[in-house]
Amino acid sequence: MVKKCLDIIEEYRRGDCTPLSKAATIGKITDILTSVSPQLTESETNDSLGSYLGIIDQHDRIRDAARENGPGRSETADESGIGTKRPVSPDGTEPSKRQKNDDKDFPWVVREDLGLNLILSNELQKTLELLRTYSKDLKFTKSSILTSPFAPQFPSSEWSNVITGSMVDLDHVLSGGFAVASDNRDVETVGGIQFKFGAARPIKHVKNAGDWFIAWGMYSKAVTFAFPHRFSELASYSQHVLGLFSATAIEHQTNIIMLDKAIRVRVGERRDLLLTDVTSFDDLRLYWLNPIGAGDAGKGKNKSKSDFRCEDPCDRWNRGACKSKASECKYRHVCKECGGKHRADECKSLKSGSA
């Protein structure tokens, strides 16, 4: 099916590319997709058709841009410097024009054009389009967000991660909500005006479910501000994590927080995954949540003092010979006679009994 559709698109590319031929091409592709409807759901059919339409539209945009640019300026105009806004150097030659970046020969771009890559969902395609738009000028994108009256409160340093699709540190997000100072390390210049921003000092860290949901609420507002179509994905993922917290003992909630970080790192480093693609994170769940997993963050780290401290009084401390601090000694630094906070030789009850 894929090969047939790509052959039809290639035939359209080699032709005149008229509106009539484009309509005929779309009709042929639609017929092929609907002919296998028992194997494809309506949603999958729509997504596939959208991918092929995107390939056709991209070809048309490139062709139209080439027509608008034309063959270039005449040699007479170039030689005399007339009709050009660019200055002519003293020796009569025009400065070399910076070449526009062209990625059409990159092997991954060729694969995308030929439709050999995985067919992305509508949500992933929208995210990819916005990421490519923002990446053209990250500084301008960030300054536009920071000067928008509708932008939610969010650490400046983490806005950079949002617009590049990278993993956002929820510790910084949580700290940013309670920050009282800025490091002023990040400097941006916009229109000749210098703006200074700094990563908020990490005065708070995400340690439990409550901290996570506070930080996640702020994170969701920021992400949906830049990617409005991701609202449903973030809400569904939040409910999924809520279920994990509910089914996990409090002393092991750190594992859920580490799992969330690992999932968001993977999604941030790939462009074919949603946070809700649960089956793509089976190995991460095994690593962090399974008792046999190598990344069990709760092993041996959440024991209370009563698990390792003996309740008996320290004989050496009562004799004045214990060199350990009270918080580090295996035995309790209390009177062995009455349990008070004094040594045995200072015990009043012992002295009164002897009298």
C-alpha positions as a Markdown table, in Angstrom:
| # | Residue | x | y | z |
|---|---|---|---|---|
| 1 | Met | 0.0 | 0.0 | 0.0 |
| 2 | Val | 2.8 | 2.4 | 0.9 |
| 3 | Lys | 4.8 | 1.7 | -2.2 |
| 4 | Lys | 1.7 | 2.3 | -4.4 |
| 5 | Cys | 1.0 | 5.6 | -2.8 |
| 6 | Leu | 4.6 | 6.8 | -3.1 |
| 7 | Asp | 4.7 | 5.7 | -6.7 |
| 8 | Ile | 1.6 | 7.9 | -7.4 |
| 9 | Ile | 3.2 | 10.8 | -5.6 |
| 10 | Glu | 6.4 | 10.4 | -7.7 |
| 11 | Glu | 4.3 | 10.3 | -10.9 |
| 12 | Tyr | 2.7 | 13.6 | -9.8 |
| 13 | Arg | 6.2 | 15.2 | -9.1 |
| 14 | Arg | 7.4 | 14.3 | -12.6 |
| 15 | Gly | 4.2 | 15.7 | -14.2 |
| 16 | Asp | 2.9 | 19.2 | -14.7 |
| 17 | Cys | 1.7 | 19.5 | -11.1 |
| 18 | Thr | -1.5 | 21.2 | -12.1 |
| 19 | Pro | -4.5 | 21.5 | -9.7 |
| 20 | Leu | -6.3 | 18.9 | -11.8 |
| 21 | Ser | -3.4 | 16.4 | -11.6 |
| 22 | Lys | -3.1 | 17.1 | -7.9 |
| 23 | Ala | -6.8 | 16.3 | -7.3 |
| 24 | Ala | -6.4 | 13.1 | -9.4 |
| 25 | Thr | -3.4 | 12.1 | -7.3 |
| 26 | Ile | -5.3 | 12.6 | -4.1 |
| 27 | Gly | -8.2 | 10.6 | -5.4 |
| 28 | Lys | -6.0 | 7.7 | -6.3 |
| 29 | Ile | -4.3 | 7.7 | -2.9 |
| 30 | Thr | -7.7 | 7.9 | -1.2 |
| 31 | Asp | -8.9 | 4.9 | -3.2 |
| 32 | Ile | -5.9 | 2.8 | -2.2 |
| 33 | Leu | -6.3 | 3.7 | 1.5 |
| 34 | Thr | -10.1 | 3.0 | 1.6 |
| 35 | Ser | -9.7 | -0.3 | -0.3 |
| 36 | Val | -7.9 | -1.7 | 2.8 |
| 37 | Ser | -10.3 | -0.2 | 5.3 |
| 38 | Pro | -10.8 | -3.5 | 7.1 |
| 39 | Gln | -7.2 | -3.4 | 8.1 |
| 40 | Leu | -7.1 | 0.4 | 8.8 |
| 41 | Thr | -9.3 | 2.3 | 11.2 |
| 42 | Glu | -10.9 | 5.6 | 10.2 |
| 43 | Ser | -8.3 | 7.4 | 12.3 |
| 44 | Glu | -5.4 | 5.5 | 10.8 |
| 45 | Thr | -6.8 | 6.2 | 7.3 |
| 46 | Asn | -7.0 | 9.9 | 8.0 |
| 47 | Asp | -3.6 | 10.1 | 9.5 |
| 48 | Ser | -2.1 | 8.2 | 6.5 |
| 49 | Leu | -3.8 | 10.5 | 4.0 |
| 50 | Gly | -2.6 | 13.5 | 5.9 |
| 51 | Ser | 1.0 | 12.3 | 5.7 |
| 52 | Tyr | 0.8 | 11.9 | 2.0 |
| 53 | Leu | -0.9 | 15.2 | 1.5 |
| 54 | Gly | 2.0 | 16.8 | 3.5 |
| 55 | Ile | 4.5 | 15.3 | 1.0 |
| 56 | Ile | 2.6 | 16.7 | -1.9 |
| 57 | Asp | 2.2 | 20.1 | -0.3 |
| 58 | Gln | 5.9 | 20.3 | 0.5 |
| 59 | His | 6.8 | 19.6 | -3.1 |
| 60 | Asp | 4.4 | 22.3 | -4.3 |
| 61 | Arg | 5.8 | 24.8 | -1.8 |
| 62 | Ile | 9.4 | 24.1 | -3.0 |
| 63 | Arg | 8.3 | 24.4 | -6.7 |
| 64 | Asp | 6.4 | 27.7 | -6.1 |
| 65 | Ala | 9.4 | 29.2 | -4.2 |
| 66 | Ala | 11.7 | 28.3 | -7.1 |
| 67 | Arg | 9.3 | 30.0 | -9.6 |
| 68 | Glu | 9.1 | 33.2 | -7.4 |
| 69 | Asn | 12.9 | 33.5 | -7.0 |
| 70 | Gly | 13.3 | 33.4 | -10.8 |
| 71 | Pro | 16.6 | 33.0 | -12.7 |
| 72 | Gly | 18.3 | 35.9 | -10.8 |
| 73 | Arg | 19.4 | 39.4 | -11.7 |
| 74 | Ser | 21.0 | 40.3 | -15.0 |
| 75 | Glu | 24.7 | 40.3 | -15.4 |
| 76 | Thr | 24.6 | 44.0 | -16.3 |
| 77 | Ala | 22.9 | 45.0 | -13.1 |
| 78 | Asp | 25.4 | 42.8 | -11.1 |
| 79 | Glu | 28.4 | 44.3 | -12.7 |
| 80 | Ser | 27.4 | 47.9 | -12.4 |
| 81 | Gly | 25.9 | 47.6 | -8.9 |
| 82 | Ile | 22.7 | 49.2 | -10.2 |
| 83 | Gly | 19.5 | 47.7 | -9.0 |
| 84 | Thr | 20.9 | 46.1 | -5.9 |
| 85 | Lys | 20.8 | 47.2 | -2.3 |
| 86 | Arg | 23.9 | 45.4 | -1.4 |
| 87 | Pro | 27.1 | 47.6 | -1.4 |
| 88 | Val | 29.8 | 47.1 | -3.9 |
| 89 | Ser | 33.3 | 46.6 | -2.6 |
| 90 | Pro | 36.1 | 49.0 | -3.5 |
| 91 | Asp | 37.5 | 46.6 | -6.1 |
| 92 | Gly | 34.2 | 46.6 | -7.9 |
| 93 | Thr | 33.1 | 43.1 | -6.7 |
| 94 | Glu | 29.9 | 42.5 | -4.8 |
| 95 | Pro | 30.2 | 40.7 | -1.4 |
| 96 | Ser | 29.4 | 37.1 | -1.5 |
| 97 | Lys | 25.8 | 36.4 | -0.6 |
| 98 | Arg | 25.2 | 34.1 | 2.4 |
| 99 | Gln | 23.8 | 30.8 | 1.1 |
| 100 | Lys | 20.4 | 29.8 | 2.5 |
| 101 | Asn | 20.5 | 26.6 | 4.5 |
| 102 | Asp | 19.2 | 23.7 | 2.4 |
| 103 | Asp | 18.6 | 20.3 | 4.1 |
| 104 | Lys | 17.0 | 18.5 | 1.2 |
| 105 | Asp | 20.1 | 16.2 | 0.7 |
| 106 | Phe | 20.2 | 15.1 | 4.3 |
| 107 | Pro | 19.4 | 11.4 | 4.4 |
| 108 | Trp | 16.8 | 11.7 | 7.1 |
| 109 | Val | 15.0 | 14.5 | 5.1 |
| 110 | Val | 15.0 | 12.3 | 2.0 |
| 111 | Arg | 13.4 | 9.5 | 4.0 |
| 112 | Glu | 10.8 | 11.9 | 5.3 |
| 113 | Asp | 10.0 | 13.1 | 1.7 |
| 114 | Leu | 9.7 | 9.5 | 0.5 |
| 115 | Gly | 7.5 | 8.6 | 3.4 |
| 116 | Leu | 9.8 | 5.8 | 4.5 |
| 117 | Asn | 9.7 | 7.0 | 8.2 |
| 118 | Leu | 7.0 | 6.1 | 10.6 |
| 119 | Ile | 3.7 | 7.8 | 9.9 |
| 120 | Leu | 3.3 | 10.2 | 12.8 |
| 121 | Ser | 0.1 | 11.0 | 14.5 |
| 122 | Asn | -1.5 | 14.5 | 14.0 |
| 123 | Glu | -0.4 | 15.5 | 17.5 |
| 124 | Leu | 3.3 | 14.6 | 16.8 |
| 125 | Gln | 3.2 | 16.3 | 13.4 |
| 126 | Lys | 1.9 | 19.5 | 15.0 |
| 127 | Thr | 4.5 | 19.4 | 17.7 |
| 128 | Leu | 7.3 | 18.8 | 15.1 |
| 129 | Glu | 6.1 | 21.7 | 13.0 |
| 130 | Leu | 6.1 | 24.1 | 15.9 |
| 131 | Leu | 9.5 | 22.9 | 17.1 |
| 132 | Arg | 10.9 | 23.6 | 13.6 |
| 133 | Thr | 9.4 | 27.0 | 13.6 |
| 134 | Tyr | 10.8 | 27.9 | 17.0 |
| 135 | Ser | 14.2 | 26.5 | 16.2 |
| 136 | Lys | 14.7 | 29.0 | 13.4 |
| 137 | Asp | 15.3 | 31.7 | 16.0 |
| 138 | Leu | 15.3 | 30.4 | 19.6 |
| 139 | Lys | 16.3 | 33.8 | 21.1 |
| 140 | Phe | 13.5 | 35.6 | 19.3 |
| 141 | Thr | 11.0 | 32.9 | 20.3 |
| 142 | Lys | 12.0 | 33.0 | 23.9 |
| 143 | Ser | 11.9 | 36.8 | 24.1 |
| 144 | Ser | 8.5 | 36.8 | 22.5 |
| 145 | Ile | 7.2 | 34.5 | 25.2 |
| 146 | Leu | 8.8 | 36.5 | 28.0 |
| 147 | Thr | 7.2 | 39.7 | 26.8 |
| 148 | Ser | 3.8 | 38.2 | 26.3 |
| 149 | Pro | 1.1 | 39.3 | 28.8 |
| 150 | Phe | -0.5 | 35.9 | 28.6 |
| 151 | Ala | 2.6 | 33.8 | 29.4 |
| 152 | Pro | 2.3 | 31.9 | 32.7 |
| 153 | Gln | 4.8 | 32.2 | 35.5 |
| 154 | Phe | 7.7 | 29.9 | 34.6 |
| 155 | Pro | 11.5 | 29.9 | 35.2 |
| 156 | Ser | 13.2 | 31.6 | 32.3 |
| 157 | Ser | 15.9 | 28.9 | 32.1 |
| 158 | Glu | 13.2 | 26.2 | 31.6 |
| 159 | Trp | 11.4 | 28.1 | 28.8 |
| 160 | Ser | 14.4 | 27.2 | 26.6 |
| 161 | Asn | 13.8 | 23.5 | 27.3 |
| 162 | Val | 10.1 | 23.9 | 26.5 |
| 163 | Ile | 10.6 | 25.5 | 23.1 |
| 164 | Thr | 13.2 | 23.0 | 22.1 |
| 165 | Gly | 11.2 | 20.0 | 23.3 |
| 166 | Ser | 13.8 | 19.0 | 25.9 |
| 167 | Met | 13.1 | 17.6 | 29.3 |
| 168 | Val | 12.1 | 20.2 | 31.9 |
| 169 | Asp | 13.5 | 19.9 | 35.4 |
| 170 | Leu | 10.6 | 20.0 | 37.8 |
| 171 | Asp | 12.9 | 20.9 | 40.7 |
| 172 | His | 13.6 | 24.2 | 39.0 |
| 173 | Val | 9.9 | 24.6 | 38.2 |
| 174 | Leu | 8.9 | 24.0 | 41.8 |
| 175 | Ser | 11.7 | 26.3 | 43.1 |
| 176 | Gly | 10.7 | 29.0 | 40.6 |
| 177 | Gly | 7.3 | 29.2 | 42.1 |
| 178 | Phe | 8.8 | 30.2 | 45.5 |
| 179 | Ala | 11.9 | 32.0 | 44.3 |
| 180 | Val | 13.0 | 35.1 | 46.1 |
| 181 | Ala | 16.2 | 35.7 | 44.1 |
| 182 | Ser | 17.6 | 35.4 | 40.6 |
| 183 | Asp | 21.2 | 34.5 | 39.6 |
| 184 | Asn | 21.2 | 36.8 | 36.6 |
| 185 | Arg | 23.4 | 34.5 | 34.6 |
| 186 | Asp | 21.3 | 34.2 | 31.4 |
| 187 | Val | 21.6 | 37.4 | 29.3 |
| 188 | Glu | 19.4 | 38.1 | 26.3 |
| 189 | Thr | 19.6 | 41.2 | 24.0 |
| 190 | Val | 16.4 | 42.2 | 22.3 |
| 191 | Gly | 16.2 | 45.3 | 20.2 |
| 192 | Gly | 19.3 | 46.7 | 21.8 |
| 193 | Ile | 17.9 | 46.2 | 25.3 |
| 194 | Gln | 19.6 | 43.7 | 27.5 |
| 195 | Phe | 17.4 | 41.4 | 29.5 |
| 196 | Lys | 19.0 | 39.3 | 32.3 |
| 197 | Phe | 17.5 | 36.1 | 33.6 |
| 198 | Gly | 18.9 | 33.5 | 35.9 |
| 199 | Ala | 17.9 | 30.0 | 36.9 |
| 200 | Ala | 16.1 | 30.0 | 40.2 |
| 201 | Arg | 18.1 | 28.7 | 43.1 |
| 202 | Pro | 16.7 | 25.2 | 43.9 |
| 203 | Ile | 15.2 | 26.0 | 47.2 |
| 204 | Lys | 12.7 | 23.2 | 46.9 |
| 205 | His | 12.9 | 19.7 | 45.4 |
| 206 | Val | 10.2 | 17.3 | 44.1 |
| 207 | Lys | 10.1 | 14.6 | 46.8 |
| 208 | Asn | 6.6 | 13.3 | 46.9 |
| 209 | Ala | 3.3 | 13.2 | 45.0 |
| 210 | Gly | 2.2 | 16.6 | 46.3 |
| 211 | Asp | 5.3 | 18.3 | 45.1 |
| 212 | Trp | 5.1 | 16.6 | 41.8 |
| 213 | Phe | 1.5 | 17.7 | 41.1 |
| 214 | Ile | 2.3 | 21.3 | 42.1 |
| 215 | Ala | 5.2 | 21.4 | 39.7 |
| 216 | Trp | 3.3 | 19.5 | 37.0 |
| 217 | Gly | 0.5 | 22.0 | 37.0 |
| 218 | Met | 3.0 | 24.9 | 36.3 |
| 219 | Tyr | 4.7 | 22.8 | 33.7 |
| 220 | Ser | 1.5 | 21.9 | 31.9 |
| 221 | Lys | 0.5 | 25.6 | 31.7 |
| 222 | Ala | 3.9 | 26.5 | 30.1 |
| 223 | Val | 3.9 | 23.6 | 27.6 |
| 224 | Thr | 0.3 | 24.2 | 26.5 |
| 225 | Phe | 1.1 | 27.9 | 26.1 |
| 226 | Ala | 3.7 | 26.9 | 23.4 |
| 227 | Phe | 2.0 | 23.8 | 22.2 |
| 228 | Pro | -1.8 | 24.2 | 22.7 |
| 229 | His | -2.6 | 20.8 | 21.0 |
| 230 | Arg | -0.8 | 18.9 | 23.8 |
| 231 | Phe | -3.4 | 19.7 | 26.5 |
| 232 | Ser | -5.1 | 16.2 | 26.2 |
| 233 | Glu | -1.8 | 14.4 | 26.2 |
| 234 | Leu | -0.5 | 16.1 | 29.3 |
| 235 | Ala | -3.9 | 15.6 | 31.2 |
| 236 | Ser | -3.9 | 11.9 | 30.3 |
| 237 | Tyr | -0.3 | 11.5 | 31.4 |
| 238 | Ser | -1.0 | 13.3 | 34.7 |
| 239 | Gln | -3.9 | 10.8 | 35.4 |
| 240 | His | -1.5 | 7.9 | 34.7 |
| 241 | Val | 1.1 | 9.2 | 37.1 |
| 242 | Leu | -1.7 | 9.8 | 39.7 |
| 243 | Gly | -2.6 | 6.1 | 39.4 |
| 244 | Leu | 1.0 | 5.1 | 40.0 |
| 245 | Phe | 1.3 | 7.3 | 43.1 |
| 246 | Ser | -1.9 | 5.9 | 44.4 |
| 247 | Ala | -0.7 | 2.3 | 44.0 |
| 248 | Thr | 2.7 | 2.9 | 45.5 |
| 249 | Ala | 3.7 | 3.1 | 49.2 |
| 250 | Ile | 4.7 | 6.5 | 50.3 |
| 251 | Glu | 8.3 | 5.5 | 51.1 |
| 252 | His | 8.7 | 4.5 | 47.5 |
| 253 | Gln | 7.2 | 7.5 | 45.7 |
| 254 | Thr | 10.7 | 8.6 | 44.8 |
| 255 | Asn | 10.7 | 5.8 | 42.3 |
| 256 | Ile | 7.7 | 7.3 | 40.6 |
| 257 | Ile | 9.4 | 10.6 | 40.4 |
| 258 | Met | 12.5 | 9.0 | 38.8 |
| 259 | Leu | 10.4 | 7.1 | 36.4 |
| 260 | Asp | 8.7 | 10.3 | 35.3 |
| 261 | Lys | 12.0 | 12.0 | 34.7 |
| 262 | Ala | 13.2 | 9.0 | 32.6 |
| 263 | Ile | 10.1 | 9.0 | 30.5 |
| 264 | Arg | 10.3 | 12.8 | 29.8 |
| 265 | Val | 14.0 | 12.5 | 29.0 |
| 266 | Arg | 13.2 | 9.8 | 26.4 |
| 267 | Val | 10.3 | 11.8 | 24.9 |
| 268 | Gly | 12.4 | 14.9 | 24.8 |
| 269 | Glu | 15.1 | 13.2 | 22.9 |
| 270 | Arg | 12.8 | 11.6 | 20.3 |
| 271 | Arg | 10.2 | 13.1 | 18.0 |
| 272 | Asp | 8.0 | 10.0 | 17.5 |
| 273 | Leu | 6.8 | 9.5 | 21.0 |
| 274 | Leu | 4.0 | 10.9 | 23.2 |
| 275 | Leu | 4.0 | 10.8 | 27.0 |
| 276 | Thr | 0.9 | 8.6 | 26.7 |
| 277 | Asp | 2.7 | 5.9 | 24.6 |
| 278 | Val | 2.8 | 3.7 | 27.7 |
| 279 | Thr | 4.1 | 0.5 | 26.0 |
| 280 | Ser | 7.2 | 2.4 | 24.8 |
| 281 | Phe | 8.3 | 2.8 | 28.4 |
| 282 | Asp | 8.1 | -0.8 | 29.7 |
| 283 | Asp | 11.8 | -1.0 | 30.2 |
| 284 | Leu | 11.8 | 2.2 | 32.3 |
| 285 | Arg | 9.0 | 0.9 | 34.5 |
| 286 | Leu | 10.9 | -2.3 | 35.0 |
| 287 | Tyr | 14.1 | -0.4 | 35.9 |
| 288 | Trp | 12.4 | 1.9 | 38.4 |
| 289 | Leu | 9.3 | 0.2 | 39.7 |
| 290 | Asn | 10.0 | -3.6 | 39.7 |
| 291 | Pro | 11.6 | -5.1 | 42.8 |
| 292 | Ile | 14.2 | -6.7 | 40.5 |
| 293 | Gly | 14.9 | -3.5 | 38.6 |
| 294 | Ala | 18.4 | -2.0 | 38.7 |
| 295 | Gly | 17.1 | 1.5 | 39.5 |
| 296 | Asp | 15.1 | 0.9 | 42.6 |
| 297 | Ala | 15.8 | 4.3 | 44.3 |
| 298 | Gly | 14.1 | 3.3 | 47.5 |
| 299 | Lys | 16.4 | 0.4 | 48.4 |
| 300 | Gly | 18.3 | 1.2 | 51.6 |
| 301 | Lys | 17.6 | 4.9 | 51.5 |
| 302 | Asn | 14.4 | 5.4 | 53.4 |
| 303 | Lys | 15.1 | 3.6 | 56.6 |
| 304 | Ser | 14.3 | 5.5 | 59.8 |
| 305 | Lys | 16.8 | 5.8 | 62.6 |
| 306 | Ser | 14.8 | 3.2 | 64.6 |
| 307 | Asp | 15.8 | 0.6 | 62.0 |
| 308 | Phe | 19.5 | 0.8 | 62.8 |
| 309 | Arg | 19.7 | 2.2 | 66.3 |
| 310 | Cys | 19.6 | 0.0 | 69.4 |
| 311 | Glu | 17.4 | 1.3 | 72.2 |
| 312 | Asp | 19.9 | 0.3 | 74.9 |
| 313 | Pro | 21.9 | 3.1 | 76.7 |
| 314 | Cys | 25.5 | 3.6 | 75.6 |
| 315 | Asp | 27.8 | 2.3 | 78.3 |
| 316 | Arg | 30.8 | 4.1 | 76.9 |
| 317 | Trp | 28.9 | 7.4 | 76.8 |
| 318 | Asn | 27.9 | 6.9 | 80.4 |
| 319 | Arg | 31.6 | 6.4 | 81.3 |
| 320 | Gly | 32.5 | 9.5 | 79.2 |
| 321 | Ala | 34.4 | 7.5 | 76.7 |
| 322 | Cys | 32.1 | 7.5 | 73.6 |
| 323 | Lys | 33.5 | 9.6 | 70.8 |
| 324 | Ser | 30.5 | 9.3 | 68.5 |
| 325 | Lys | 27.8 | 12.0 | 68.1 |
| 326 | Ala | 24.4 | 11.2 | 69.6 |
| 327 | Ser | 22.9 | 11.1 | 66.1 |
| 328 | Glu | 25.6 | 8.6 | 64.8 |
| 329 | Cys | 26.0 | 6.3 | 67.8 |
| 330 | Lys | 24.4 | 2.9 | 67.6 |
| 331 | Tyr | 23.3 | 3.2 | 71.2 |
| 332 | Arg | 21.3 | 5.9 | 72.8 |
| 333 | His | 23.1 | 8.7 | 74.7 |
| 334 | Val | 20.9 | 8.5 | 77.8 |
| 335 | Cys | 21.5 | 7.6 | 81.5 |
| 336 | Lys | 21.6 | 3.9 | 81.9 |
| 337 | Glu | 19.9 | 4.2 | 85.3 |
| 338 | Cys | 16.8 | 6.4 | 84.6 |
| 339 | Gly | 17.0 | 7.1 | 80.9 |
| 340 | Gly | 17.5 | 10.9 | 81.4 |
| 341 | Lys | 19.7 | 13.1 | 79.2 |
| 342 | His | 22.6 | 12.9 | 81.6 |
| 343 | Arg | 25.4 | 10.4 | 82.4 |
| 344 | Ala | 25.0 | 7.8 | 85.2 |
| 345 | Asp | 27.5 | 9.5 | 87.5 |
| 346 | Glu | 25.2 | 12.6 | 87.4 |
| 347 | Cys | 22.0 | 10.7 | 88.0 |
| 348 | Lys | 20.1 | 12.2 | 91.0 |
| 349 | Ser | 17.9 | 9.1 | 91.4 |
| 350 | Leu | 20.9 | 7.0 | 91.9 |
| 351 | Lys | 22.3 | 9.3 | 94.5 |
| 352 | Ser | 19.0 | 9.6 | 96.4 |
| 353 | Gly | 18.7 | 5.7 | 96.4 |
| 354 | Ser | 22.1 | 5.3 | 97.9 |
| 355 | Ala | 21.3 | 7.8 | 100.7 |
